[in-house]
Amino acid sequence: MAQKRNYRRTENNIIVKLLWGLGGVFKSIGLFFVRLLSAGNRKLTVMIVPHSQSKVVNFQTNGFSLITGLVLILGIIGSFFYFNVKAADSAAEISRLMDENRQTLASLDELRSENSNLLQVAKKFQSSLNESLSLIGIAGASFTKESVQNSDLSLLFDMQELTKGSMREAADVRQLSSYLEGAVEPVEQLGKLMESQGAFFSDIPSIWPLKGGIGHISMMFGQNVHPLTGNWYIHKGMDFATWRSGDPIIATANGRVVNATYSDSFGYYVIIQHKYGYYTRYAHMSSFIVKKGQTVSQGEVIGYVGASGVATGAHLHYEVHIGSEVVDPARYINVKLTQ
């Protein structure tokens, strides 16, 4: 029991000490605020003494008013510097935007110039295309107000606004787009026609008979002086010379080899039968690499330039026949691009 009473006594002592300590803390805090209020309410006299003989200016205030005034003055000064910095940043941003605007305007002027050049080129293309299409009976494309209004870009711009000039460049671009859309169909028709004509030109003699377009024409078709006899005679083909032997000779059209042999006059020669009654002869070869009955394609090598048979030098004697008639090869060698 005695021990229990000691514990209670100790607990009471601790509680008393804690309450006394807390009381001291609150008392100190209270004294601090009392002294603070007392200091803040203390009367202060502020005197302004000029260097001249002017009257001395003085006024009375207290601590709280003085501190409040100082805080207000510092706030005004701080705000002044803050807004000055903001104003400087805004001025810099405005300057940057103005520079960007000038660059944008310069780019727009360049775009307008390029757009104008593009329209001029498109109109030249239109004229050339329409002339080419009219030769083969195909209607061409043109710049028309109706085609512009019916184009897909008409959904993006208002025609009334464009006619006022506020978006003239957009109107020009839409006009060009409409024309190009209209040109697609005739160009496709032209492509189909050229494709069909390409097959036709592959079946008739239509290219230079020496591979790569090398050599030159040393004797034309028709009346010429014979290089050996010196007499006038009818030359039934064209002679192509390269000043050397061994240059490749190619078939000028698709066909079938009907003769590949040697004769005293033509030397080594090849005759190819083509569609539509055409035949071609290649003579004075140094050698040939095809045989009778073989099918050859246009541009395929069939032999090499030589001087076999009756010849004064290395060359190719080339003939074109339609049925039993001999025709001038010059009518056909430039029909298609040289291979």
DAFENDA-V864748 format. One record per helix or strand of 2 or more residues. SS is the DSSP state (A for helix, B for strand). FROM is the first residue (numbers start at 0). TO is the last residue. Records with the same first field share a line. If there is no record, write none. Layout:
BEGIN
SS->FROM-TO + FROM-TO
END
This chain:
BEGIN
A->1-39 + 62-134 + 144-148 + 151-154 + 158-162 + 167-202 + 210-212 + 274-276 + 328-330
B->42-47 + 56-61 + 215-218 + 221-224 + 231-234 + 237-240 + 247-249 + 254-262 + 266-272 + 277-287 + 294-295 + 300-305 + 314-321 + 324-326
END
